[in-house]
C-alpha cells in the first residue's frame, strides 16, 4: 500500500531563504530545454520532446563517439585520418568546412577542433571513416549510442547534421547528450571553449567559433550551434558560475542575432532566478517509515548522497516536500537499500524525485518481536498516522 508523509523538517530547511515562484521566461524559440546540470532540475521545457532537424548540433554525437574512442585507447590525439573524396563532397555543396583537401592527413586533435570550432562537415566525415570505415556504418554507431544513452527522439543518417529526413533530435535528447559529454569526458571538454581555429592557415574567414555566448562574461564555456533552413538557428549552450552549471538548448530561432540574445537571456535567467540549497548530508535521516515483522518497528530514511535542491530565490511561497513509500516496509531490510522517494515541489519547477535509502539494517525479528511490531503497525494505521494514497 502506497503512503505519503509531509516532511516538515526538509520543508523548513528548503524554505530557508524564502522561496517563491520564479519569473517565467517565454522564449521565442520554436523549441527549448533549460536544465540546471548541477542538480538535474528542469527549468524550462517547450516542445522539448519533438523530433526536429538538429543541423550541426547533432555533431555532438560525432564528437561523443570520438571522445569514447580516445578514452578507450582505440585512437590517440596524434593519430591521423586520410581525407577521402566523400569527406570533401559537402564543402562543394556549400556546407560548413575546415577546408580539408583530398589526401590530407589531419590529426585527431585537429579534426576535433575542426568539428567544434569550424563546424566542419568534412572533419565529421573524416572521423566517421576513421572510426567505422564508412559514414553509413558510423551512422549506425550513432543510432546505437543514442539507444544506449536513452535518447528516445533521435535518429541519425550522417555524421555532420546535413539535412536528411532521418536526421532528427529533440531538445531534451540534445540536453541529455550534452550532459553526458560534460560529465563523462571532462578531459576533452576544453575544446568547446576554443574561440578560433584555422587548419593550415586555409580558412582565416571561417576560423571563429560560432557559439555566440563565448566571451560575453557570463560563464559560458561551450558547446555547439546549428543552422539550416528547416531547423532555423539553434544552440546548445552551457555556462558555469560558482560551481553551478546551466545548460540551454534552443532551436527554430529566426536569426543568428536572436540565437545569441535568447541564449544569453536564458543563461542569466537560470542563474538569477534560482539558487541551490543544501538540504541534507549523505546518510542524514530525514524521516522514518514503519517496518513489518522486523527486529525494529521503524527505519530511518536518508539520501544516498548529499542532497542539494534548486529553488527560486525571491521570497513568498513555500516549497513542499513529502516522502512516499510502500507501507509498512517488510523486514529484512539492508542498510543502503532504496525504500522510499522524496518528492519536492516548488513553484515554477517540475517536481523532483530523489531516492531515499534505509539508514540502518532491520533484520527479521523473532516470533515475539514480530507480533509486537505487527501490533504496533496496525495501531498506527488505525490511528491514522499514515495517509492512504
Secondary structure, 3 states (H helix, E strand, C coil): CEEEEECHHHHHHHCCCCCCCCCCCCCCCCEEEEEECCCCEEEEEECCCCCECCHHHHHHHHHHHHHHHHHHCCCCCCCEEECCHHHHHHHHCCCCCCCCCCCCEEEHHHHHHHHHCCCCHHHHHHHHHHHHCCHHHHHHHHHHHHHHHCCCCCECCCCCCCCCCCCEECHHHHHHHHHHHHHHCCCCHHHHHCCECCHHHCCHHHCECCCCCCCCCCCEEEEEEEEECCCEEEEEEEEEECCEEEEEEEEEECCHHHHHHHHHHHHHHHHHHEEEEEEECCCCEEEEEEEECECCCEEEEEECCCEEEEEECCCCCCCEEEEEEECCEECCECCCCEEEEEEEECCCCCCEEEEEEECCCECECCHHHHHHHHHHHHHHHHHCCCEEC
